[in-house]
């Protein structure tokens, strides 16, 4: 499980969230058999979505983050609950690109830079909250920072990283999000101190790989501040698919569409995009779904 931490400076000016997402990203790589650059892209988005999910107030609140930049990986999607349990996928899980000049994986080219980052929050209201911003780099962390600045008007620092082994397994992954609270508005001293700390820090994966844990990393980012740990916990890669969910999805089809499946194919095989689980529905099960749908439609007319 991934280790989560949430901290606040004792002066009430800064809040910080950190996550060691190594286990989460490892699970995603095993489910989707992603190439190295897609593992990095999906892993970064999973890490960000998990942290953002843990920011939600309601127990049943959920959040989905989607980045679609027109790159060869296609859209990359991650969904989290309020505990930070997360799941996700890339439309094209295998993309091969040359490394960047610095030897790093070229996530920006895999994701693309001509598109939009979407954030959808289901807070139990009539309509979900939808926020979106143009993609700035496709590297994900910068795009998450841009989302908070534009859509939620919260000054934010986001750092994300995934280190992939030569055999395509995940060595380590993690990230942090640091935000100024309203009381820090216009406080140049606090802003300058944070900027200096971030500028001096090594990449998240380098710190994790060297043995630093996520709390140490967050405290490094908040060097010079007195810090109070508000909560610690864990999160995991957790798919919410079930046979009943797919049955409901089939029930939402039009009668003509269900009838066509029954007559032309004789069964339905559904596959979860998040974990690859397959659910098969026989002809008799489909006929039962169709009969129930017809009865329901007759009652409503």
Secondary structure, DSSP 8 states (H G I E B T S, - for coil): -EEEEEEEETTSSEEEEEEE-HHHHHHHHHHH---HHHHHHHHHHHHHHHHHHHT--STT-EEEEEEE-SSTT--EEEEEETT--EEEEESS--------TTS---HHHHH-SSSEEEEEEE-SSSS-EEEEEE-SSSSSHHHHHHHHHHHS---EEEEEEEEE-TTS-EEEEEEEEEEE-GGGTT-HHHHHHHHHHHHH---HHHHHHTT--HHHHHHHHTTTS-EEEEEEEEE-B-----HHHHHHHHHTS-HHHHHHHHHHTSSEEEE-TTT--EEEE-HHHHHHHHHHHHHHHHHT-
